[in-house]
Amino acid sequence: MSPIPRLRPHVGPDLLSYGFRPFFLFGSLFAAAAILAWLPAYFGEITIPTAFAPRDWHAHEMIYGFLPAVITGFLLTAIPNWTGRLPLQGRALAMLVLVWAAGRVAVSTSAWTSPVFAAVVDLLFLALVAAAATREVAAGRNWRNLRVIVIVALLFAGNVVFHVEAIRDGAADYGLRAGLAAAILLITLVGGRVVPSFTRNWLARLNPGRLPAPFGRFDAAAIAASAVALAAWVAAPNAHLTGGAMAIAGALQAVRLARWAGERTWRDRLVFVLHVAYGFVPLGFLLAAAAAFGLLPASAGIHAWTVGAVGLMTLAIMSRASLGHTGRSLVASRPVQAVYALLFTAALGRICAATHPAAAMVLLHAAWLCWVAAFGGFAVAYWKVFTGPRLRA
């Protein structure tokens, strides 16, 4: 791996000194604000001036709004490490943030403009991110990391499908499933690298004993089975063949997670939360398998992935990366541990709301409050991390 490059001299707000700062901060604030507005909109208490169906707006802004912000923050931080090239800073970074924000405004006000205009503005962000990331990886000749760029390209393609469906049919299904499938595949790829790596580093240093199994053929088989199952799910989520593929992928991913010695990381919450977040990946596969056989509502598996896997993994990655890249100790403070607990509760509540209709209202509101408090609390807890100077060289 190339050494971390030195930053260019930066004159201006510390917020724009590194890509993770604005995208993690504004992504978290948007995650809290969008869900805060969603439940009142769902119950007809407020109106969001979007041309898209309410459910589609909600799902789109989580999959193609919030998540790309976090992915971009991650890529803008990781790519300089991969390539040895200087990171994006200052005015160029600010322009990219504004393009992302313009997409959020365009989609949410598309009833006042047009869904076609919203699609063009919204799609521009992922196109720019994919192009810029590909250029940097190619310039650094770090070809093995192109697989992450492929996932960004899949997200872009899924977003195109979403807008075409929404404009043509008035509702989107394939585009939303494609985006979520790309997100889960990204977690299996990136999470499958960082979770055992951080676990091994911590255990080898402080707690010798059983270590995570190294990446091998089993991991490759689990990823391949997951990719096949996700492709089948995008095409035909209710088919029994899809259910079988989902069950196999879920079992393989559960075994994969068990091979990483996560039960030994309880004392380091920054590491332990990565294992908890990844645990929602196999759970989502198994719940989706049950849904394909008509045993459970589809929303149980979907929210295991969206709230549990995506939501908690993004918080885990953001909290750890932000500390490391601002010269702070890799320790989860009590407020951050509370944020993790809130989002874990939100994930369980949202899954149970789908599986227990009699208690759905109470569980839905509880999950809503926990999600908003988790991401809002994270933004508050990390405000100085994102907007303040690096503590040490």
PyMOL commands that set and color helices and strands:
alter all, ss='L'
color gray80, all
select helices_A, chain A and resi 14-16+20-42+54-83+90-108+115-139+143-169+174-206+217-235+240-258+262-264+269-292+298-324+334-355+357-381+383-387
alter helices_A, ss='H'
color red, helices_A
deselect
rebuild
show_as cartoon
